[in-house]
Amino acid sequence: MIDDTLPTVTLANGIVVPALGLGTWQMGEDARAAQREVEALQRGVDLGITLIDTAEMYGEGGAEEIVGVAISGRRDDLFLVSKVYPWNASREGTIAACERSLKRMKTDRIDLYLLHWRGEHPLAETVDAFETLRRQGKIGAWGVSNFDLGDMQELLALPDGRNCVANQVLYNLSRRGVEYDLLPWCQERGIAVMAYSPIEQGSLARNETVIHIAKAYQATPAQVALAFLLEREGVIAIPKSSHAARVAENREAAALDLSDEDLDALDAAFPPPSRPMPLEMI
């Protein structure tokens, strides 16, 4: 399933996935870009980035349709992640939403299905639906997204709550709040942390420290930002790009080995948290 030169993360269910994935946020919103988006995803898979992250929210299902085209004929080589809207996350609503996602992606299973963020429906209902889908073989595992420490503690106190294998959160060099308590808490329990917006939608590429380190390695600032995350235990970075060339650049971040001096410089430019911080979202 994976290129062995990529760092990997082993999920609590024993599945090994790449620590670098392909994001799809903002895909499927413009028919004129569809072919380019498909080609970007296919290029990533060709390079061994076999984890694709999407959601019913992205393009109101449009991104899942892009994924469906991109994975045609190679589904068994991939690890698919999708998410259910919180307002669809009742027991019956979650199951129905999953069926729609499966249809859009033209597959019989989602490898990891996440609750996109907390809403009005009780967590117990959503977990019950996830477990039903798992028993039916329609999902391989389930997790959550945008859950802070208190949310995770509440989740794991539920019957079957400990079957959660991942929490997808906003995490990058400039958004390090999770490092104080949420990240170590998840690491201690073997819950993978999926880092969305890992290069802060490109803004990290303009930071002087990041640029300086990148020049020393003849790398790009985005590669430095990704390498920072790829060195963290149990973290999966999911950058999104609609351009095949940029996907290839992201793939090369896995070969970048930042020195202790580099990491110290990044800590000085982007200080790690010294106290608990509310979970950030975009």
C-alpha positions as a Python dict, from the first residue, in 0.01 Angstrom:
ca = {
    (1, 'M'): (0, 0, 0),
    (2, 'I'): (284, 241, 72),
    (3, 'D'): (621, 346, -62),
    (4, 'D'): (871, 235, 201),
    (5, 'T'): (1071, 556, 166),
    (6, 'L'): (783, 751, 317),
    (7, 'P'): (755, 771, 696),
    (8, 'T'): (455, 577, 822),
    (9, 'V'): (204, 577, 1105),
    (10, 'T'): (53, 258, 1244),
    (11, 'L'): (-310, 306, 1341),
    (12, 'A'): (-457, 144, 1648),
    (13, 'N'): (-623, -119, 1427),
    (14, 'G'): (-281, -224, 1298),
    (15, 'I'): (-309, -65, 953),
    (16, 'V'): (9, 110, 838),
    (17, 'V'): (-47, 429, 640),
    (18, 'P'): (183, 696, 497),
    (19, 'A'): (254, 991, 725),
    (20, 'L'): (205, 1212, 420),
    (21, 'G'): (-136, 1218, 255),
    (22, 'L'): (-328, 1402, -16),
    (23, 'G'): (-581, 1661, 93),
    (24, 'T'): (-881, 1759, -120),
    (25, 'W'): (-1027, 2066, 51),
    (26, 'Q'): (-1161, 2310, -214),
    (27, 'M'): (-1149, 2046, -486),
    (28, 'G'): (-1462, 1965, -681),
    (29, 'E'): (-1584, 2324, -679),
    (30, 'D'): (-1502, 2420, -1039),
    (31, 'A'): (-1563, 2186, -1331),
    (32, 'R'): (-1288, 2359, -1526),
    (33, 'A'): (-1031, 2244, -1270),
    (34, 'A'): (-1159, 1886, -1240),
    (35, 'Q'): (-912, 1718, -1473),
    (36, 'R'): (-617, 1900, -1317),
    (37, 'E'): (-735, 1795, -970),
    (38, 'V'): (-771, 1432, -1079),
    (39, 'E'): (-422, 1437, -1228),
    (40, 'A'): (-275, 1586, -910),
    (41, 'L'): (-422, 1307, -700),
    (42, 'Q'): (-309, 1041, -946),
    (43, 'R'): (41, 1184, -949),
    (44, 'G'): (53, 1165, -569),
    (45, 'V'): (-58, 802, -571),
    (46, 'D'): (205, 723, -835),
    (47, 'L'): (463, 868, -594),
    (48, 'G'): (348, 645, -309),
    (49, 'I'): (120, 893, -132),
    (50, 'T'): (-163, 645, -103),
    (51, 'L'): (-369, 815, 168),
    (52, 'I'): (-639, 1048, 32),
    (53, 'D'): (-841, 1268, 267),
    (54, 'T'): (-1178, 1414, 168),
    (55, 'A'): (-1520, 1498, 313),
    (56, 'E'): (-1882, 1533, 213),
    (57, 'M'): (-1841, 1903, 296),
    (58, 'Y'): (-1574, 1966, 34),
    (59, 'G'): (-1753, 2102, -270),
    (60, 'E'): (-2074, 1956, -124),
    (61, 'G'): (-1962, 1613, -240),
    (62, 'G'): (-1771, 1741, -542),
    (63, 'A'): (-1433, 1651, -395),
    (64, 'E'): (-1549, 1295, -330),
    (65, 'E'): (-1652, 1272, -695),
    (66, 'I'): (-1304, 1391, -798),
    (67, 'V'): (-1156, 1122, -574),
    (68, 'G'): (-1383, 863, -733),
    (69, 'V'): (-1245, 943, -1076),
    (70, 'A'): (-885, 957, -955),
    (71, 'I'): (-894, 617, -784),
    (72, 'S'): (-1065, 426, -1063),
    (73, 'G'): (-888, 96, -1118),
    (74, 'R'): (-656, 130, -819),
    (75, 'R'): (-886, 137, -517),
    (76, 'D'): (-718, -156, -341),
    (77, 'D'): (-386, 30, -330),
    (78, 'L'): (-534, 325, -140),
    (79, 'F'): (-641, 435, 206),
    (80, 'L'): (-949, 658, 180),
    (81, 'V'): (-1055, 901, 452),
    (82, 'S'): (-1382, 1091, 448),
    (83, 'K'): (-1596, 1284, 696),
    (84, 'V'): (-1960, 1326, 790),
    (85, 'Y'): (-2115, 1668, 854),
    (86, 'P'): (-2206, 1718, 1223),
    (87, 'W'): (-2569, 1786, 1133),
    (88, 'N'): (-2583, 1451, 954),
    (89, 'A'): (-2426, 1267, 1247),
    (90, 'S'): (-2730, 1109, 1407),
    (91, 'R'): (-2730, 731, 1401),
    (92, 'E'): (-2945, 705, 1089),
    (93, 'G'): (-2801, 1021, 935),
    (94, 'T'): (-2442, 900, 963),
    (95, 'I'): (-2524, 573, 791),
    (96, 'A'): (-2710, 753, 512),
    (97, 'A'): (-2426, 1005, 468),
    (98, 'C'): (-2174, 723, 443),
    (99, 'E'): (-2380, 556, 172),
    (100, 'R'): (-2384, 880, -28),
    (101, 'S'): (-2008, 919, 9),
    (102, 'L'): (-1952, 561, -105),
    (103, 'K'): (-2165, 625, -411),
    (104, 'R'): (-1982, 946, -500),
    (105, 'M'): (-1642, 778, -471),
    (106, 'K'): (-1765, 463, -649),
    (107, 'T'): (-1628, 234, -380),
    (108, 'D'): (-1769, -19, -137),
    (109, 'R'): (-1576, 101, 167),
    (110, 'I'): (-1414, 400, 336),
    (111, 'D'): (-1098, 306, 525),
    (112, 'L'): (-1134, 582, 786),
    (113, 'Y'): (-1457, 775, 849),
    (114, 'L'): (-1449, 1086, 1066),
    (115, 'L'): (-1700, 1313, 1241),
    (116, 'H'): (-1600, 1649, 1091),
    (117, 'W'): (-1663, 1845, 1411),
    (118, 'R'): (-1899, 1827, 1707),
    (119, 'G'): (-2260, 1923, 1654),
    (120, 'E'): (-2597, 1879, 1820),
    (121, 'H'): (-2625, 1503, 1787),
    (122, 'P'): (-2504, 1303, 2089),
    (123, 'L'): (-2162, 1150, 2040),
    (124, 'A'): (-2302, 815, 2149),
    (125, 'E'): (-2533, 810, 1845),
    (126, 'T'): (-2251, 885, 1606),
    (127, 'V'): (-2025, 622, 1763),
    (128, 'D'): (-2307, 368, 1742),
    (129, 'A'): (-2346, 445, 1371),
    (130, 'F'): (-1971, 421, 1314),
    (131, 'E'): (-1961, 82, 1485),
    (132, 'T'): (-2255, -40, 1276),
    (133, 'L'): (-2082, 70, 957),
    (134, 'R'): (-1761, -96, 1071),
    (135, 'R'): (-1939, -427, 1138),
    (136, 'Q'): (-2098, -405, 794),
    (137, 'G'): (-1758, -356, 632),
    (138, 'K'): (-1854, -18, 488),
    (139, 'I'): (-1581, 153, 690),
    (140, 'G'): (-1256, 8, 815),
    (141, 'A'): (-1217, 235, 1116),
    (142, 'W'): (-1350, 563, 1248),
    (143, 'G'): (-1228, 878, 1417),
    (144, 'V'): (-1304, 1244, 1468),
    (145, 'S'): (-1190, 1587, 1354),
    (146, 'N'): (-1152, 1918, 1537),
    (147, 'F'): (-1183, 1753, 1881),
    (148, 'D'): (-1001, 1923, 2168),
    (149, 'L'): (-873, 1737, 2473),
    (150, 'G'): (-1201, 1759, 2667),
    (151, 'D'): (-1392, 1632, 2364),
    (152, 'M'): (-1154, 1338, 2329),
    (153, 'Q'): (-1183, 1250, 2697),
    (154, 'E'): (-1562, 1256, 2669),
    (155, 'L'): (-1547, 1040, 2357),
    (156, 'L'): (-1323, 775, 2506),
    (157, 'A'): (-1548, 747, 2811),
    (158, 'L'): (-1830, 620, 2588),
    (159, 'P'): (-1892, 253, 2516),
    (160, 'D'): (-1679, 176, 2209),
    (161, 'G'): (-1525, 523, 2227),
    (162, 'R'): (-1182, 370, 2256),
    (163, 'N'): (-1217, 242, 1902),
    (164, 'C'): (-1138, 593, 1777),
    (165, 'V'): (-813, 571, 1579),
    (166, 'A'): (-759, 933, 1465),
    (167, 'N'): (-826, 1299, 1536),
    (168, 'Q'): (-781, 1542, 1246),
    (169, 'V'): (-692, 1893, 1363),
    (170, 'L'): (-537, 2219, 1248),
    (171, 'Y'): (-166, 2177, 1314),
    (172, 'N'): (138, 2340, 1159),
    (173, 'L'): (441, 2546, 1258),
    (174, 'S'): (232, 2854, 1330),
    (175, 'R'): (-49, 2658, 1501),
    (176, 'R'): (127, 2448, 1763),
    (177, 'G'): (-124, 2465, 2047),
    (178, 'V'): (-198, 2092, 2023),
    (179, 'E'): (157, 2015, 2132),
    (180, 'Y'): (88, 2118, 2492),
    (181, 'D'): (-167, 1852, 2582),
    (182, 'L'): (-380, 1715, 2296),
    (183, 'L'): (-97, 1572, 2087),
    (184, 'P'): (84, 1394, 2373),
    (185, 'W'): (-250, 1264, 2504),
    (186, 'C'): (-329, 1114, 2163),
    (187, 'Q'): (25, 977, 2125),
    (188, 'E'): (2, 800, 2461),
    (189, 'R'): (-316, 625, 2345),
    (190, 'G'): (-206, 541, 1994),
    (191, 'I'): (-455, 781, 1835),
    (192, 'A'): (-314, 927, 1514),
    (193, 'V'): (-321, 1304, 1473),
    (194, 'M'): (-394, 1416, 1119),
    (195, 'A'): (-261, 1767, 1054),
    (196, 'Y'): (-473, 1967, 814),
    (197, 'S'): (-352, 2294, 660),
    (198, 'P'): (7, 2182, 733),
    (199, 'I'): (163, 2474, 546),
    (200, 'E'): (-98, 2728, 668),
    (201, 'Q'): (-242, 2769, 317),
    (202, 'G'): (98, 2881, 192),
    (203, 'S'): (164, 3160, 442),
    (204, 'L'): (454, 2973, 607),
    (205, 'A'): (640, 2996, 277),
    (206, 'R'): (687, 3368, 343),
    (207, 'N'): (851, 3331, 685),
    (208, 'E'): (1217, 3438, 690),
    (209, 'T'): (1334, 3155, 916),
    (210, 'V'): (1161, 2891, 707),
    (211, 'I'): (1301, 3045, 389),
    (212, 'H'): (1654, 3049, 535),
    (213, 'I'): (1640, 2682, 633),
    (214, 'A'): (1491, 2587, 297),
    (215, 'K'): (1774, 2759, 108),
    (216, 'A'): (2033, 2565, 308),
    (217, 'Y'): (1883, 2238, 184),
    (218, 'Q'): (1795, 2364, -165),
    (219, 'A'): (1440, 2288, -66),
    (220, 'T'): (1117, 2487, -67),
    (221, 'P'): (969, 2651, 243),
    (222, 'A'): (667, 2425, 210),
    (223, 'Q'): (893, 2120, 225),
    (224, 'V'): (1047, 2250, 548),
    (225, 'A'): (703, 2301, 701),
    (226, 'L'): (601, 1948, 605),
    (227, 'A'): (929, 1797, 725),
    (228, 'F'): (868, 1955, 1066),
    (229, 'L'): (542, 1759, 1098),
    (230, 'L'): (675, 1437, 947),
    (231, 'E'): (930, 1411, 1229),
    (232, 'R'): (652, 1392, 1490),
    (233, 'E'): (538, 1056, 1619),
    (234, 'G'): (191, 955, 1514),
    (235, 'V'): (128, 1263, 1297),
    (236, 'I'): (-7, 1245, 941),
    (237, 'A'): (24, 1562, 731),
    (238, 'I'): (-237, 1609, 458),
    (239, 'P'): (-140, 1901, 233),
    (240, 'K'): (-373, 1981, -55),
    (241, 'S'): (-258, 2076, -401),
    (242, 'S'): (-441, 2077, -732),
    (243, 'H'): (-114, 2080, -927),
    (244, 'A'): (81, 1761, -999),
    (245, 'A'): (416, 1941, -982),
    (246, 'R'): (340, 2077, -636),
    (247, 'V'): (232, 1731, -519),
    (248, 'A'): (569, 1599, -634),
    (249, 'E'): (743, 1875, -436),
    (250, 'N'): (544, 1784, -127),
    (251, 'R'): (647, 1421, -169),
    (252, 'E'): (1014, 1522, -160),
    (253, 'A'): (965, 1670, 188),
    (254, 'A'): (988, 1315, 322),
    (255, 'A'): (1357, 1308, 231),
    (256, 'L'): (1435, 1628, 420),
    (257, 'D'): (1607, 1558, 753),
    (258, 'L'): (1602, 1872, 965),
    (259, 'S'): (1892, 1913, 1209),
    (260, 'D'): (1861, 1990, 1579),
    (261, 'E'): (1982, 2341, 1497),
    (262, 'D'): (1706, 2380, 1240),
    (263, 'L'): (1445, 2265, 1489),
    (264, 'D'): (1579, 2506, 1750),
    (265, 'A'): (1554, 2790, 1498),
    (266, 'L'): (1196, 2692, 1417),
    (267, 'D'): (1114, 2683, 1790),
    (268, 'A'): (1251, 3035, 1823),
    (269, 'A'): (1047, 3158, 1529),
    (270, 'F'): (734, 2961, 1624),
    (271, 'P'): (749, 2901, 2000),
    (272, 'P'): (581, 2582, 2122),
    (273, 'P'): (295, 2639, 2367),
    (274, 'S'): (376, 2695, 2734),
    (275, 'R'): (16, 2658, 2854),
    (276, 'P'): (-309, 2496, 2742),
    (277, 'M'): (-461, 2666, 2438),
    (278, 'P'): (-806, 2628, 2283),
    (279, 'L'): (-806, 2417, 1969),
    (280, 'E'): (-790, 2635, 1658),
    (281, 'M'): (-1003, 2567, 1353),
    (282, 'I'): (-1042, 2705, 1002),
}
